[in-house]
Amino acid sequence: MIVLAMLPAAVQSVRMYEYSCSWQETALQGIHLEDTLTVSLASASSLRVTDSSVRFLTDKNLRSGFLIRQGVIYKCLDDGTVQPVTGTGETGRNKIIVEPLEPGCPFFSQEDGCVRAAMNLKHEAGCTWRCDLWIYPVTGITHETS
């Protein structure tokens, strides 16, 4: 009888624990994403921005960038390959996906000499990390296309 009385509290505790784990996972990916975007774009030159990608030259004059494909943001490496920055690919599906900040809002845009990164990281458990960055490249934007 006592076990049956404690069962709802145990179930609720497990649900709260699982939700807090998913929130932590989402927050850690959000912080990592913001740091990666800020550090990379702050020292970039020859930027080329589209709605779902930003390409640039690094401070070592290597081609790099970011692109969003199927809900995952990838870093474009100088050898032509891409590496995921978000997502949880080890299980074969992504528990965290990238969505526009607002409906119809581009992921990347150029405004007044800065690059805007506007996206939400959404966990399948319902957690959302809002990422709305305005990054001013030190070298300025030298090549503008949309």
C-alpha positions as CSV (number, residue, x, y, z in Angstrom):
1,M,0.0,0.0,0.0
2,I,2.8,2.4,0.9
3,V,4.6,1.6,-2.4
4,L,1.4,2.4,-4.4
5,A,1.1,5.7,-2.6
6,M,4.7,6.6,-3.4
7,L,4.5,5.6,-7.1
8,P,3.2,8.9,-8.5
9,A,5.9,10.9,-6.6
10,A,8.6,8.5,-8.0
11,V,7.2,8.9,-11.6
12,Q,7.1,12.7,-11.3
13,S,10.7,12.7,-10.0
14,V,11.9,10.7,-12.9
15,R,10.1,13.0,-15.4
16,M,11.6,16.1,-13.8
17,Y,15.1,14.5,-13.9
18,E,14.7,13.6,-17.6
19,Y,13.5,17.1,-18.4
20,S,16.4,18.7,-16.5
21,C,18.8,16.5,-18.4
22,S,17.3,17.6,-21.7
23,W,17.4,21.2,-20.7
24,Q,21.1,20.9,-19.7
25,E,21.9,19.3,-23.0
26,T,20.1,22.0,-24.9
27,A,21.7,24.8,-22.9
28,L,25.2,23.4,-23.3
29,Q,24.7,23.1,-27.1
30,G,23.3,26.6,-27.2
31,I,26.3,28.1,-25.3
32,H,28.8,26.1,-27.5
33,L,27.0,27.4,-30.6
34,E,27.0,31.0,-29.5
35,D,30.7,30.8,-28.6
36,T,31.6,29.1,-31.9
37,L,29.7,31.7,-34.0
38,T,31.0,34.7,-32.1
39,V,34.7,33.7,-32.1
40,S,34.6,32.6,-35.8
41,L,32.7,35.6,-37.2
42,A,34.4,38.3,-35.1
43,S,37.7,37.7,-36.9
44,A,36.2,36.8,-40.3
45,S,36.7,38.7,-43.6
46,S,35.2,38.5,-47.1
47,L,31.9,37.4,-45.6
48,R,29.2,36.0,-47.9
49,V,25.8,35.7,-46.2
50,T,22.7,33.8,-47.3
51,D,19.5,32.9,-45.4
52,S,20.9,29.5,-44.3
53,S,24.7,30.0,-44.6
54,V,27.6,32.3,-43.9
55,R,31.0,31.8,-45.7
56,F,34.1,33.7,-44.9
57,L,37.9,33.8,-44.7
58,T,39.5,33.1,-41.4
59,D,42.3,35.2,-39.9
60,K,44.7,32.7,-41.4
61,N,43.2,33.3,-44.8
62,L,41.5,29.9,-45.0
63,R,37.9,29.4,-46.3
64,S,35.4,28.5,-43.6
65,G,31.8,29.1,-42.7
66,F,28.5,27.7,-41.3
67,L,25.5,26.2,-43.0
68,I,22.2,24.8,-41.8
69,R,20.9,21.6,-43.4
70,Q,18.0,19.4,-42.2
71,G,17.8,21.1,-38.7
72,V,21.6,20.8,-38.0
73,I,24.2,23.6,-38.1
74,Y,27.5,22.6,-39.6
75,K,30.9,24.3,-39.6
76,C,32.5,24.3,-43.0
77,L,36.1,23.3,-42.7
78,D,38.9,24.6,-45.0
79,D,39.3,21.1,-46.6
80,G,35.7,21.2,-47.9
81,T,34.2,18.9,-45.3
82,V,31.6,19.9,-42.7
83,Q,31.4,19.1,-39.0
84,P,28.2,19.3,-37.0
85,V,28.0,21.9,-34.3
86,T,24.6,21.0,-33.1
87,G,22.5,17.8,-32.9
88,T,23.0,14.4,-31.4
89,G,24.0,12.2,-34.3
90,E,25.3,9.2,-32.3
91,T,21.8,7.7,-32.1
92,G,21.0,8.2,-35.8
93,R,18.5,10.9,-35.1
94,N,18.8,14.4,-33.7
95,K,17.1,15.2,-30.4
96,I,18.0,18.8,-30.9
97,I,17.2,20.7,-34.1
98,V,17.8,24.2,-35.3
99,E,14.7,26.3,-36.3
100,P,14.3,29.9,-37.4
101,L,14.0,32.4,-34.5
102,E,10.6,33.4,-35.8
103,P,8.5,32.1,-38.8
104,G,10.0,33.5,-42.0
105,C,13.1,34.8,-40.3
106,P,16.4,33.9,-42.0
107,F,19.0,32.0,-39.9
108,F,21.8,34.4,-41.1
109,S,21.5,38.0,-42.4
110,Q,23.6,41.1,-42.8
111,E,22.5,44.4,-41.3
112,D,24.4,47.6,-40.7
113,G,27.9,46.1,-40.9
114,C,27.2,43.1,-38.8
115,V,26.1,39.5,-39.2
116,R,23.0,38.4,-37.4
117,A,22.5,34.7,-36.4
118,A,18.9,34.2,-35.4
119,M,17.8,30.6,-34.5
120,N,16.2,28.5,-31.8
121,L,17.6,25.1,-30.7
122,K,14.7,22.9,-29.9
123,H,14.9,19.7,-27.9
124,E,12.4,16.9,-28.5
125,A,11.5,17.1,-24.8
126,G,10.2,20.7,-25.4
127,C,13.2,22.8,-24.2
128,T,14.2,25.8,-26.4
129,W,17.4,27.8,-26.5
130,R,17.0,31.2,-28.1
131,C,20.1,32.3,-30.1
132,D,19.9,35.9,-31.4
133,L,23.5,37.2,-32.0
134,W,24.6,40.4,-33.7
135,I,28.3,40.0,-34.5
136,Y,30.5,42.8,-35.8
137,P,33.5,41.4,-37.7
138,V,36.7,43.3,-36.7
139,T,37.7,43.6,-40.4
140,G,34.2,44.8,-41.4
141,I,32.1,43.2,-44.1
142,T,34.0,43.4,-47.3
143,H,31.9,41.3,-49.7
144,E,28.1,41.5,-49.4
145,T,25.6,39.3,-51.2
146,S,22.2,38.0,-50.2
